[in-house]
């Protein structure tokens, strides 16, 4: 598409526009105009993930037939590939992790503290939901690390990207200056906009009246949300408390790209095709018949002439046509070929394969190298996602440790953990045991490490079993 205006040439092409200044203030529209496309795509993709395609493709019936009577009889067949795709990605990413995400530290005492933080926050589940499923259909996952008022532990929580509005450096889209969390709240019948500004080392909180889609006058935060909510908080650590985990992105984009973005035209095409085939098959399960008038009988109750079939002899006069069914050749063989081509394109664009969904019968009994070869593209896609998830998880656990040490009086040595990622495929016990046996005889792996991997136990338990 050609860009004719000077404005387009200056701004360039962007999937989701970023904010370079804080526009969440009195008199401005809510939500910010430049962010509405992003939010609407989140909402649309959430419906696709949940299988509610009819709420996204609202004109589906008219694309199949212009006849109102036919539209009324149609049953929309939804092939919920979006939901299956997102669940597949999340399962391959986190399905093999232990509850502590396989976190390891050089300092064993620190490792125990990190494992405690991960367990207390059920971080495996939150990462599965936020970085696995949520980032897949939205393109973005957002986390917050903080200490709740009156609590004695650090909390790691997920933030809906719909209420996240980062401010970036105008010269560097990737450089976030501030994270803004803003969302409407209704109190005593009045609607307010709660706004939190997270800078490195400090947090500001504001409240505004919300008049429909326009931000109204600023209000004292304590008046709206209570005296325990501070307008300004200086932190003991000079870091952000908000963290972004994009699904994947480009060098000139901040917001992540979702797994559905290249499949927008394929989803409705598959649904429409399957709906048409279903209508044809349903329509011709009870087709009309033709034959001679002599085959008709009068119904004693209604007086109507009817053709009663089944278990009876019908005499035919010379020259009369034999009774038969009106059958239409719907060319379903061609239809099946077309569906196979659509599915092939869908697997190709989504970087998956039938084997990943258990549809490749020849791959059911395969394991090890053979199965990994068939799943090369899905595994490469998962590895790409890990490039973004791994540093985010490290940041979360790093800041959580810093908050514990500075605010909760913990005295252990802080350390950024390493996460031992798996490929997400089911293990072949005999194959793994053979590998460990070979490496053990070659002294490239210790007995304790082999036990830890084979039995999936902690390092301390593996050491105890090896003694």
TORBA-882859 format. One record per atom (N, C-alpha, C): x, y, z; residue in three letters. Coordinates in steps of 0.05 Angstrom, whole numbers, plus 5000, padded with zeros to 4 digits. Atoms other than C-alpha are relative to their C-alpha. Layout:
XYZALA ...
END
This chain:
501749765000UNK 500050005000UNK 501850255000UNK 498349765002UNK 503050674979UNK 499250205022UNK 500549794980UNK 503751225031UNK 500350274985UNK 500049765016UNK 501751874997UNK 500450255017UNK 499949764984UNK 501452365055UNK 502750035014UNK 497549954986UNK 507452695088UNK 499849905029UNK 500450104973UNK 504452505155UNK 500749705002UNK 499450285001UNK 504751765136UNK 503049954997UNK 497150035004UNK 511951845112UNK 501550065026UNK 498649934975UNK 513852175179UNK 499549795021UNK 500750194979UNK 510251675223UNK 500949714994UNK 499350275007UNK 511851045185UNK 497649825005UNK 502150204996UNK 507750405191UNK 500349885027UNK 499950124973UNK 505950145260UNK 497549835004UNK 502350174993UNK 501549575282UNK 498450125023UNK 501249884976UNK 500149905349UNK 501550255007UNK 498649754994UNK 501750635361UNK 500650035029UNK 499249964972UNK 505450835424UNK 499650295008UNK 500249734988UNK 504751435470UNK 502850105005UNK 497549874993UNK 510651905473UNK 499750235020UNK 500649814979UNK 507252365523UNK 497549915015UNK 502350074983UNK 502152295579UNK 497550164990UNK 502549875009UNK 495252445548UNK 497749915017UNK 502250084982UNK 491252135605UNK 499750225021UNK 500449774983UNK 489152795636UNK 497450134994UNK 502649875002UNK 483253265644UNK 499550104972UNK 500949905026UNK 479453415580UNK 500749824977UNK 499250185021UNK 482552845540UNK 498049774997UNK 501850235003UNK 478552265511UNK 501049755015UNK 499350254987UNK 478351605547UNK 498749764986UNK 497150014998UNK 481551145528UNK 501350174979UNK 498649835020UNK 486851525488UNK 499349904972UNK 500850075027UNK 484951535414UNK 502049814987UNK 497950165014UNK 491551235391UNK 500149725011UNK 499950274988UNK 490550635437UNK 497549834996UNK 502550155002UNK 483550435418UNK 500149764981UNK 499850225018UNK 485449995359UNK 501349765015UNK 498650214985UNK 490149605405UNK 498149865019UNK 501950114980UNK 484749515459UNK 497949844986UNK 502150145014UNK 479549315408UNK 501049734989UNK 498850255010UNK 484248785379UNK 500249805023UNK 500050184976UNK 485248505450UNK 497349875003UNK 502750104995UNK 477748445458UNK 499149814978UNK 500850175022UNK 476648145389UNK 501449735002UNK 498550254999UNK 482047625398UNK 499249835025UNK 501050154977UNK 479347445467UNK 497549844993UNK 502450145009UNK 472747265434UNK 500749774982UNK 499150225017UNK 476346855382UNK 501249775016UNK 498950214982UNK 480246485436UNK 497849845013UNK 502150134986UNK 473846325472UNK 498049864982UNK 501850135019UNK 470446055409UNK 497550154993UNK 502349845006UNK 465546625403UNK 500450164974UNK 499449875026UNK 467046755330UNK 497650154988UNK 502349875011UNK 459946955313UNK 499750295010UNK 500049724990UNK 460947585356UNK 502150174987UNK 497949855015UNK 467047775314UNK 499250024971UNK 500850015028UNK 464647565245UNK 496950024999UNK 502949974995UNK 457647845255UNK 498449974974UNK 501550025026UNK 455747825180UNK 500549724988UNK 499350265012UNK 457647085172UNK 497749884984UNK 502250135015UNK 450646865150UNK 499650124972UNK 500349885026UNK 450247375094UNK 502249944980UNK 497850085018UNK 456947145066UNK 499549724989UNK 500650275010UNK 454046445057UNK 497650004981UNK 502349985017UNK 447246625027UNK 498750285004UNK 501549754998UNK 443247255011UNK 497149955006UNK 502750074994UNK 436746885023UNK 499550005030UNK 500549974972UNK 433747075090UNK 499149735012UNK 501050264990UNK 430246395097UNK 502349815004UNK 497750184997UNK 436746025086UNK 501850095023UNK 498449904978UNK 440546475134UNK 498849925027UNK 501350074975UNK 435346315187UNK 500549705007UNK 499650294995UNK 436545565179UNK 502949935005UNK 497250064997UNK 444145615182UNK 500949965029UNK 498850044974UNK 447945345241UNK 503050064996UNK 497249925004UNK 454745695247UNK 501949795012UNK 498150204991UNK 460145155252UNK 502750145005UNK 497549864992UNK 466145435290UNK 502249815004UNK 497550154996UNK 472945115282UNK 501850175017UNK 498549814982UNK 476245425343UNK 503049945000UNK 497150035002UNK 483345375318UNK 501550215017UNK 498649814983UNK 485246025355UNK 500449905028UNK 499750104973UNK 483845725423UNK 501949775002UNK 498250235000UNK 487345075405UNK 502950094996UNK 497349905005UNK 493445465379UNK 501250125025UNK 499049874976UNK 494145885442UNK 500649805023UNK 499550214979UNK 493445285489UNK 502449834993UNK 497650155008UNK 498544905448UNK 502650145007UNK 497649844994UNK 503645465454UNK 500550015030UNK 499749994971UNK 502445525529UNK 500949735011UNK 499250264991UNK 503044775539UNK 502949934993UNK 497250055008UNK 509544725500UNK 501950185016UNK 498349824985UNK 512345315539UNK 500349915029UNK 500050044971UNK 510445125610UNK 499149725009UNK 501150254993UNK 507744415608UNK 501949825015UNK 498150184987UNK 514144085632UNK 501450125025UNK 498749874978UNK 516144585686UNK 499049885027UNK 500750064972UNK 516244405760UNK 498750255011UNK 501349774988UNK 512344865807UNK 501850245005UNK 498149784996UNK 518645275817UNK 501450094975UNK 499049915026UNK 519845375742UNK 502949924994UNK 497350095005UNK 526445005746UNK 502150215006UNK 498149784993UNK 529845625777UNK 502449895014UNK 497650084987UNK 537045515796UNK 501850255005UNK 498149794993UNK 542045975832UNK 502649875009UNK 497550104991UNK 549345885847UNK 500149975031UNK 500250014971UNK 547946035920UNK 497649845008UNK 502250184994UNK 543645465948UNK 498050135019UNK 501949864981UNK 540745906004UNK 498250204984UNK 501649825017UNK 538646425952UNK 498049854983UNK 501850165016UNK 535645875909UNK 497549935016UNK 502350074984UNK 531145655966UNK 498250245004UNK 501649754997UNK 528846385975UNK 498550064974UNK 501349955026UNK 527446455901UNK 497849804995UNK 502150215003UNK 523645795899UNK 497650065018UNK 502249924982UNK 519546045959UNK 498350224987UNK 501449785013UNK 517846685922UNK 498249904977UNK 501450115023UNK 515746295860UNK 497649845009UNK 502250164990UNK 511545805900UNK 497850175013UNK 501949834986UNK 508246345943UNK 498250154980UNK 501549855020UNK 506046715881UNK 498849824978UNK 501050185021UNK 504146095841UNK 500850104972UNK 499149865024UNK 508446395787UNK 499849824975UNK 500350175023UNK 508145785742UNK 497350034987UNK 502649975010UNK 500645855735UNK 499650284988UNK 500349735011UNK 501046615725UNK 501550034974UNK 498449985025UNK 506446535672UNK 498549854978UNK 501550155020UNK 502246005637UNK 497750174989UNK 502349845008UNK 496146465636UNK 500850264986UNK 499349735010UNK 499747125622UNK 501949994976UNK 498050015021UNK 505946955581UNK 499449784979UNK 500750215019UNK 503046325550UNK 497550054985UNK 502549965013UNK 495746415535UNK 499450294993UNK 500649725004UNK 494747165544UNK 501750134979UNK 498249885020UNK 500847375504UNK 499549894973UNK 500550125026UNK 498846895449UNK 497750144986UNK 502249875014UNK 492047205435UNK 500050305001UNK 499949704999UNK 493447925457UNK 502550104986UNK 497449895009UNK 500747985437UNK 501750115023UNK 498649884977UNK 502548265506UNK 499249875026UNK 500450084973UNK 503248035577UNK 501250205018UNK 499049804982UNK 504148515635UNK 499949905029UNK 499950084972UNK 506348385707UNK 500550245018UNK 499449794980UNK 506748795770UNK 501249865025UNK 498750114976UNK 511348665830UNK 499650225022UNK 500549804979UNK 509449005896UNK 499549855027UNK 500750104974UNK 508148915970UNK 497350115008UNK 502649894992UNK 500748975988UNK 500150135028UNK 500149864975UNK 499049446045UNK 499649805023UNK 500350174977UNK 500049086111UNK 501049714997UNK 499150275005UNK 502948456079UNK 502949965007UNK 497250074993UNK 509348096098UNK 501349844977UNK 498750145022UNK 510847816029UNK 499650164974UNK 500149875026UNK 512048055958UNK 497949864982UNK 502050115018UNK 506447965908UNK 500850054971UNK 499749975029UNK 507347835833UNK 497349944988UNK 502750035011UNK 500847945796UNK 500050074970UNK 500349945029UNK 498447985724UNK 498250254997UNK 501549765007UNK 495848635695UNK 498849974972UNK 501250015026UNK 490848645638UNK 501250224982UNK 498849795017UNK 494449005580UNK 498050214990UNK 502049795007UNK 487849375566UNK 500350255016UNK 499849764983UNK 489449835624UNK 502950095003UNK 497249944999UNK 496849895610UNK 500750194977UNK 499449805020UNK 499250525574UNK 502950105005UNK 497249914996UNK 506950585570UNK 500650254984UNK 499049755013UNK 510251245553UNK 502949944991UNK 497350075010UNK 516451155509UNK 501650254991UNK 498249795010UNK 522351575488UNK 499350054970UNK 500749955028UNK 520451925422UNK 502149904980UNK 497950095018UNK 527151725393UNK 500549715001UNK 499650284997UNK 526851005416UNK 497549865010UNK 502650124993UNK 520350625415UNK 500349785021UNK 499650224981UNK 523350065457UNK 500650105028UNK 499249894975UNK 525450535513UNK 497650115015UNK 502349914985UNK 519850595564UNK 500950205022UNK 499449794980UNK 520051235606UNK 498249965025UNK 501950034978UNK 513851105648UNK 497949784992UNK 502350185004UNK 508550565656UNK 497650125014UNK 502449894988UNK 501550825667UNK 497949775000UNK 502250184997UNK 496050375694UNK 497650175006UNK 502449834997UNK 489150695686UNK 497549844994UNK 502550155004UNK 482150415693UNK 497750135015UNK 502349884987UNK 475050635710UNK 499249855026UNK 501050124976UNK 472350515780UNK 497450145008UNK 502549884992UNK 465150625803UNK 499749995030UNK 500249984971UNK 464250865875UNK 497550175006UNK 502549864992UNK 457351055904UNK 498650114976UNK 501449925024UNK 454451105834UNK 501650204983UNK 498349825015UNK 460051575810UNK 502349854987UNK 497950145014UNK 465151355759UNK 502550184999UNK 497449864999UNK 472451555768UNK 502149844984UNK 497850135013UNK 478751415730UNK 502449995020UNK 497650034982UNK 484351135774UNK 502449984982UNK 497549995016UNK 491251285746UNK 502449975018UNK 497550044986UNK 497951025771UNK 502350024981UNK 497749955017UNK 504451265742UNK 502549885013UNK 497750144990UNK 510450815752UNK 502550094986UNK 497349925010UNK 517251135742UNK 502049835014UNK 497950154986UNK 523850825762UNK 500450135027UNK 499549914972UNK 524150895838UNK 497750155012UNK 502249854988UNK 517351235848UNK 497449944986UNK 502750055010UNK 509851175839UNK 498350245007UNK 501949794996UNK 504651725830UNK 497249884996UNK 502850095002UNK 497151615839UNK 498250244997UNK 501849785005UNK 491552055812UNK 497249894997UNK 502850075004UNK 483952055807UNK 498750224984UNK 501549815017UNK 479452385755UNK 497149924999UNK 502750075007UNK 472052435745UNK 500049904971UNK 500150115027UNK 470052035684UNK 497150054989UNK 502649925012UNK 464452335641UNK 499849864973UNK 500350155025UNK 462751805589UNK 502849934989UNK 497450055013UNK 468751785542UNK 501950235002UNK 498249764996UNK 471952425568UNK 500950015029UNK 498949984973UNK 476552505628UNK 499350275012UNK 500949754987UNK 473753025676UNK 502150115019UNK 498249864982UNK 476653425733UNK 501549815019UNK 498550164981UNK 482153155778UNK 498850035028UNK 501050014973UNK 480152955848UNK 502249915019UNK 498050094980UNK 484252855912UNK 499849695002UNK 500050295000UNK 486352125911UNK 498949895027UNK 500950104974UNK 484952045986UNK 497050035003UNK 502949954998UNK 477852325978UNK 498549784985UNK 501350205016UNK 476151805925UNK 500549725009UNK 499250284995UNK 480051185945UNK 500849955029UNK 499350044972UNK 481451296019UNK 502750115008UNK 497649874991UNK 486951586062UNK 502549824999UNK 497650185001UNK 491350966058UNK 501249994972UNK 498849995027UNK 492551105983UNK 501650254998UNK 498149775001UNK 498651555976UNK 500150114971UNK 499849875026UNK 499052065920UNK 502849954988UNK 497250045010UNK 506651975915UNK 501449815019UNK 498550204984UNK 511051405939UNK 502949984989UNK 497250025008UNK 518651425936UNK 501049725008UNK 499250274996UNK 521550725929UNK 502949995009UNK 497350044991UNK 527850465961UNK 501849874978UNK 498550115023UNK 529850135895UNK 499450174976UNK 500349825023UNK 530850535831UNK 499449834975UNK 500850175022UNK 527250055785UNK 497050024995UNK 502950025005UNK 520449965752UNK 498849775015UNK 501550224987UNK 515249535786UNK 498149874980UNK 501750115022UNK 511549395719UNK 501949884979UNK 498350145019UNK 514348905669UNK 498349904976UNK 501350075024UNK 512448765597UNK 501249754988UNK 499250255014UNK 512748085563UNK 498549984973UNK 501350035026UNK 511248145489UNK 500049714990UNK 500050265012UNK 509347525450UNK 502349974981UNK 497649965016UNK 514347715397UNK 499650274987UNK 500449745011UNK 515648375363UNK 502350064980UNK 498049915019UNK 519948765313UNK 501850215013UNK 498249814988UNK 525649245324UNK 498950285002UNK 501149734998UNK 521149855315UNK 497250005013UNK 502650024986UNK 515049615355UNK 500549945029UNK 499950064971UNK 513949615430UNK 498049785006UNK 502050204994UNK 507449235433UNK 500549744985UNK 499650265013UNK 507648495417UNK 498049944978UNK 501750095021UNK 504548155357UNK 498849745009UNK 501350244991UNK 499347625372UNK 500249784979UNK 499850235018UNK 499046925342UNK 497849994979UNK 502350015019UNK 492647085303UNK 500350204978UNK 500049775018UNK 494947695265UNK 500349924970UNK 499750085028UNK 496847315201UNK 497849804992UNK 502150205005UNK 490746855206UNK 497250124999UNK 502649864999UNK 485247375206UNK 498149924977UNK 501750075023UNK 482747175137UNK 499449704999UNK 500350295002UNK 483546425147UNK 497849905019UNK 501950094980UNK 479246345210UNK 497150014989UNK 502849995010UNK 472646605179UNK 499649834975UNK 500350165025UNK 474146235113UNK 499549715007UNK 500550274992UNK 474545565149UNK 497249965012UNK 502650014988UNK 468345705190UNK 497850014979UNK 502149975021UNK 464345925129UNK 499949754983UNK 499950245016UNK 466545325089UNK 498649775014UNK 501150234985UNK 464644825143UNK 497050045004UNK 502849954997UNK 457945175153UNK 498549944975UNK 501250065026UNK 456345125079UNK 499749704996UNK 500150295003UNK 458044385077UNK 497949885019UNK 502050104980UNK 453844265140UNK 497250054990UNK 502649935010UNK 447944625108UNK 499249814977UNK 500550175023UNK 448444215044UNK 499349725010UNK 500550274991UNK 448743555081UNK 497449985016UNK 502550004985UNK 443043735128UNK 497650034982UNK 502349955018UNK 438643975071UNK 499349754984UNK 500450235017UNK 439543325032UNK 499849735016UNK 500550254985UNK 438542825090UNK 497149914995UNK 502850075006UNK 431042845072UNK 499250134974UNK 500549875026UNK 430843004998UNK 497249944989UNK 502650045013UNK 424543074956UNK 500049754982UNK 500250235017UNK 421942494913UNK 498350074975UNK 501649985024UNK 418942424844UNK 499049734991UNK 501150255009UNK 414741884810UNK 497350034988UNK 502649985013UNK 408141714776UNK 497850065020UNK 502249924984UNK 401541974802UNK 498649755012UNK 501450244991UNK 399041254810UNK 501249905027UNK 498750094974UNK 403841164870UNK 498950165023UNK 501149844978UNK 399941684911UNK 497549875011UNK 502350104986UNK 394741494962UNK 498750225016UNK 501549794986UNK 389341904995UNK 500149945030UNK 500050034971UNK 390242025070UNK 497150025010UNK 502850014991UNK 383641835104UNK 499350235019UNK 500649794981UNK 384242385156UNK 500050284987UNK 499749735011UNK 386442975114UNK 499050024971UNK 500949995028UNK 384342775044UNK 502350074981UNK 497749935017UNK 391342955018UNK 501149764987UNK 498650225013UNK 394942534967UNK 502849985010UNK 497350044988UNK 401242234997UNK 501349764987UNK 498550235010UNK 406741764976UNK 501249865025UNK 499150144977UNK 407841245030UNK 502149794991UNK 497850175008UNK 414440895025UNK 500549785021UNK 499050204981UNK 417540275057UNK 498349755000UNK 501250274997UNK 415939535053UNK 497449964985UNK 502550045015UNK 410539574999UNK 500749984970UNK 499650035029UNK 409839394926UNK 498550214985UNK 501249795016UNK 408439944875UNK 499849904972UNK 500350095028UNK 405539704809UNK 500450244981UNK 499449795019UNK 407840104749UNK 498749944973UNK 501250035026UNK 404040214685UNK 502150054978UNK 498149965022UNK 407540204618UNK 500450304995UNK 499449735006UNK 411140854605UNK 500350195024UNK 499849834976UNK 410941114677UNK 502850005010UNK 497349984988UNK 417241364711UNK 500149865026UNK 499650134974UNK 420040974769UNK 500350215021UNK 499649814978UNK 419741324837UNK 503050045006UNK 497149954993UNK 426341644857UNK 500350255016UNK 499449774983UNK 429742174900UNK 501350224983UNK 498749775012UNK 431642874878UNK 502750035013UNK 497349994989UNK 439142854888UNK 501650214985UNK 498249795011UNK 443943434878UNK 502949935005UNK 497250064997UNK 451243304866UNK 501450255011UNK 498849764987UNK 454443784916UNK 503050024996UNK 497150005005UNK 461543614893UNK 501550015026UNK 498750004974UNK 463643444964UNK 502949914999UNK 497150085002UNK 470143124941UNK 501750254995UNK 498649745005UNK 472243804914UNK 500050175025UNK 500249844975UNK 469844114979UNK 502049905020UNK 498050104981UNK 474143645020UNK 502850084993UNK 497449915009UNK 480143814978UNK 500550295007UNK 499749714994UNK 478844554988UNK 500550035030UNK 499649984971UNK 478244455064UNK 502949925007UNK 497350094994UNK 484844075065UNK 502050214992UNK 498249785008UNK 488144645028UNK 499950235020UNK 500249794980UNK 485445155077UNK 501549925026UNK 498650094975UNK 487944735136UNK 503050004996UNK 497250015006UNK 494644655102UNK 501250295002UNK 499149724998UNK 495245415095UNK 500050095029UNK 500249914972UNK 493045515167UNK 502349885016UNK 497750124986UNK 498345025193UNK 502650144992UNK 497649875010UNK 503545355149UNK 500450285012UNK 499749724991UNK 502146075170UNK 500350005031UNK 499850004971UNK 501245895244UNK 502649875010UNK 497550144993UNK 507845515243UNK 499549765019UNK 500650254985UNK 504644885271UNK 499849774980UNK 500350245018UNK 503244195242UNK 497849825011UNK 502050194990UNK 497943655247UNK 501049835023UNK 498950164978UNK 502643255291UNK 499850135027UNK 500249854975UNK 502443805343UNK 497349985013UNK 502750024989UNK 494943705351UNK 499149715000UNK 500850284999UNK 495142945348UNK 498549914975UNK 501550065025UNK 492342935276UNK 501749844980UNK 498350145018UNK 498342615243UNK 500449715010UNK 500050274990UNK 497141875253UNK 502749864998UNK 497450135003UNK 503941675228UNK 502050085021UNK 498149904980UNK 507142075284UNK 499349915028UNK 501050064973UNK 503241775342UNK 502049845016UNK 498250184986UNK 508341235360UNK 502850105000UNK 497349915003UNK 514441655345UNK 500950165025UNK 498949854977UNK 518941965398UNK 502850104992UNK 497349915004UNK 525642305404UNK 500450174975UNK 499249845023UNK 528942565340UNK 497850014979UNK 502150015021UNK 523342335293UNK 497850205006UNK 502249824992UNK 517942705332UNK 500950294999UNK 499049735000UNK 522243325341UNK 500350114971UNK 499749915028UNK 523543345266UNK 497350084989UNK 502749935010UNK 516043345251UNK 499050265013UNK 500949764985UNK 515043895303UNK 502150224999UNK 497949815001UNK 520944315281UNK 499050295001UNK 501049725001UNK 516844945265UNK 498650085026UNK 501249924974UNK 512444935328UNK 502150045022UNK 497949974979UNK 518744835371UNK 501650254995UNK 498649755006UNK 522245405335UNK 498450245008UNK 501749794991UNK 516245845348UNK 500050045030UNK 500049994970UNK 516245665422UNK 502750115009UNK 497449894992UNK 523745815426UNK 500150304996UNK 500249715004UNK 522346505397UNK 498650145022UNK 501449894978UNK 517346635451UNK 501750015026UNK 498350014976UNK 522346425504UNK 502050235001UNK 498149785001UNK 527046975481UNK 498950255015UNK 501349784987UNK 521947465511UNK 499149935028UNK 501050074973UNK 519347065570UNK 502249975020UNK 497850064981UNK 526046865601UNK 501050265014UNK 499149754986UNK 528647585614UNK 497850125018UNK 502249894984UNK 521747785640UNK 499849865027UNK 500150164975UNK 521547215691UNK 502450075018UNK 497649934985UNK 528647395712UNK 499750285014UNK 500549744989UNK 526648125722UNK 498049985024UNK 502050024979UNK 520547925763UNK 501249895026UNK 498950124976UNK 524447485811UNK 502350175011UNK 497949824990UNK 530247985815UNK 498850235016UNK 501349784986UNK 525648565835UNK 498649905025UNK 501350114976UNK 521848115883UNK 502049965023UNK 497950034980UNK 528347955919UNK 500850275011UNK 499249744991UNK 530248685922UNK 498050125019UNK 502149904982UNK 523548875953UNK 500049865027UNK 499950154975UNK 524148316005UNK 502350105017UNK 497749914985UNK 531048546025UNK 499750285011UNK 500249724991UNK 529449286028UNK 497650065018UNK 502449934985UNK 522449266058UNK 499249795021UNK 500950214982UNK 521548596093UNK 502249895017UNK 497950084982UNK 528248526127UNK 501449744993UNK 498650255007UNK 530747916089UNK 503050064996UNK 497149955000UNK 538247826092UNK 501649814982UNK 498550185017UNK 540047316038UNK 501350164977UNK 498549875022UNK 544647475979UNK 498349994974UNK 501750005024UNK 540547695918UNK 501549894976UNK 498850125024UNK 541747315854UNK 497849964979UNK 501950055022UNK 538347295786UNK 500149714992UNK 500050285005UNK 536246575775UNK 500249934970UNK 500150115027UNK 537046155712UNK 497649814999UNK 502350185003UNK 530945775686UNK 500749794979UNK 499350225017UNK 531945095655UNK 497649934983UNK 502250045018UNK 527245085595UNK 500049734988UNK 500350265013UNK 524544435567UNK 498850054972UNK 501149975027UNK 522144295496UNK 497049984999UNK 502950024999UNK 515044165518UNK 498949744990UNK 500950265010UNK 514743465487UNK 500149795022UNK 499950214980UNK 513242845529UNK 502749854999UNK 497550154999UNK 519442485552UNK 499649714994UNK 499950295005UNK 521241785529UNK 501849895022UNK 498350084977UNK 523641465595UNK 502449834993UNK 497850175007UNK 527840925563UNK 502250154985UNK 498149845015UNK 531141425515UNK 501650185019UNK 498749824981UNK 532641915572UNK 501949845018UNK 498350174983UNK 535341345616UNK 502549924985UNK 497650085016UNK 540041115560UNK 502050234998UNK 498349775002UNK 542641825551UNK 501550055026UNK 498849954974UNK 543941905625UNK 502149785007UNK 498150224995UNK 547341225628UNK 502650054985UNK 497749955017UNK 552041405571UNK 501650245012UNK 498649774989UNK 553642085601UNK 501149945028UNK 498950084974UNK 554441785670UNK 502549844998UNK 497650165003UNK 559441275646UNK 502350174989UNK 497949825010UNK 563141835610UNK 500650225019UNK 499649804979UNK 562942255673UNK 499550294991UNK 500849735009UNK 559642845637UNK 497650095016UNK 502249924982UNK 553942835687UNK 500249845025UNK 499850144975UNK 553642655760UNK 497649825005UNK 502250184994UNK 549342115789UNK 497650155012UNK 502149834988UNK 545442635829UNK 498450154979UNK 501349855021UNK 544043045767UNK 498249824983UNK 501650195016UNK 541642435729UNK 497449935015UNK 502450064984UNK 536842255786UNK 498150244999UNK 501749765000UNK 534342975788UNK 498450024974UNK 501349985026UNK 532742965714UNK 498049784995UNK 501750235006UNK 529842265710UNK 497649995019UNK 502250024980UNK 525642295774UNK 498650275005UNK 501249734997UNK 524143045770UNK 499650075029UNK 500049934972UNK 525943175842UNK 501950245005UNK 498249784994UNK 529643745877UNK 502949925001UNK 497150074999UNK 537243785879UNK 500649875027UNK 499450124974UNK 537243625954UNK 499049715001UNK 501150285000UNK 532743005944UNK 501749824982UNK 498350165019UNK 537042775884UNK 502649935014UNK 497450064985UNK 543342835927UNK 499649795021UNK 500650204979UNK 540042435983UNK 499749724988UNK 500450265013UNK 538041885935UNK 502549884988UNK 497550095013UNK 544941845903UNK 502049905020UNK 498150084979UNK 548441725970UNK 499749715007UNK 
END
